[in-house]
Amino acid sequence: MASMTKEQFSGLVFQYERLVYTICFQLVRDAAAAEDLTQETFLSAYLHRDGIPEGYERQWLGRIAANKAKDHLQSAWNRRTVLPGEEELARGLAPPAEEVALRRSRAADARAAIEGLKEPYRQVCRLCLLEERSPEEAALALGRPVKTVYTQLTRGKRLLREILERGET
């Protein structure tokens, strides 16, 4: 498609906003996340608007929406951590002082292991694991593609797991 004007793109958003939201919601099952993913979809589409295949706008937007939702689900799964004692905290029971001290020691070990990683894993793991930023935010901060940050985060986590299992901090 020839270069699309802002008005033409606005018309595309108006026409397909509901479809994109529905695709996102069907995959993530969370209204707020679906709204965010809808915005991300149209932002991505706007940035790549010159690549919209004429006559296939609906399918193109649907594919972007599905990919955004799948990336979101994958990142939510990868960021999910279960700490020892979370079950007790959920029931309102405080963990014993020894367990709190052990957790703090483990957190310090993890922080030291992250700081000891080689690049590009150190920056990505610091942003995503210590500062609790999303991979999308880390990609923006580092000026890297989101897919690259996801790959570096996955590899960094694998390296951290190996370091912590060997007790090399």
ABEGO torsion letter per residue (X at the ends): XBBBBAAAAAAAAAAAAAAAAAAAAAAAGBAAAAAAAAAAAAAAAAAAAAABBBGAAAAAAAAAAAAAAAAAAAAAAAABBBBBGAAAAAAGBBBBAAAAAAAAAAAAAAAAAAAABBOAAAAAAAAAAAAGBBAAAAAAAAGBBAAAAAAAAAAAAAAAAAAAAAGAX
